[in-house]
Amino acid sequence: MELVDISRRLSRRVGRLEFGPPVAFVYNPLDYAREPHEEYLRRYGTGRKQIILLGMNPGPFGMAQTGVPFGEVCAVRDWMGIGGKVQRPRKEHDKRPVLGFDCARSEVSGARLWGWARTHFDTPERFFERFFVVNYCPLAFLEESGRNRTPDKLPAAEREPLHAACDEALAQVVALLGPEHVVGVGAFDQKRARLVLGDGGPHISSILHPSPANPRANKGWAEAIETQLRDGGIEL
């Protein structure tokens, strides 16, 4: 499957990159959570999609555990029906262990995003008829304290080769799935999509990120993003 090939190439390419302090740990779920990640691609990434939702990178209690973008354990296991063996990162922070589907902590961002999908579309099959969800960057970055560090906070010398790999993979995914819309889940992802895809491809917009660190997301996130989707030309 072509999505799997794109994922494996991206995994190998970013796996060769090096990152310095304050980044102390780098998790690559395309590698150690390959089994559920590729099950997600094979089951729900077939055919053309109308809309791609583009996230930034794995959260420590979401994709870092399950290999699925915004992959809150209950949503992935119980709603999508995805499971599989999850290995461990080569170097693991003791405050952020990878427990796979045994992780008891919920990722709020993933619970909100997939909860909205379940409420609005009922079944994953109905949602994935039109939508697909991918992350721009497949790596999670942790500082020595265990604090999550997002890719936009990396120094330029580390960002540039990472962006080169992620840009190429994003362009390949969009060419394969042929969406009419690419929607950044946050401003960073919208910016990267515009830089990679230009003006001649799918319509590019953004929605509010569901992170609880975003005060606006804690006040009616689902209602807000439905308005934003419609403003971007997407009818639900």
Buried (B, 14 or more C-beta within 10 A) or exposed (E): EEBBEBBBBBBEBBBEBEBEEBBBBBBBBBBBBBBBBBBBBEBBBEEEBBBBBBBBBBBBBBBBBBBBBBBBBBBBBEBBEBBBEBEEBEEBBEEBBBBBBEBEEBBBBBBBBBBBBBEEBEEBEEBBBBBBBBBBBBBBBBBEEEBBBBBBEBEEEBBEBBBEBBBBBBBBBBEBBEBBBBBBBBEBBBBBBBEBBEEEBBBBBBBBBBBEEBEEBEEEBBEBBBEBBEEBEBEE
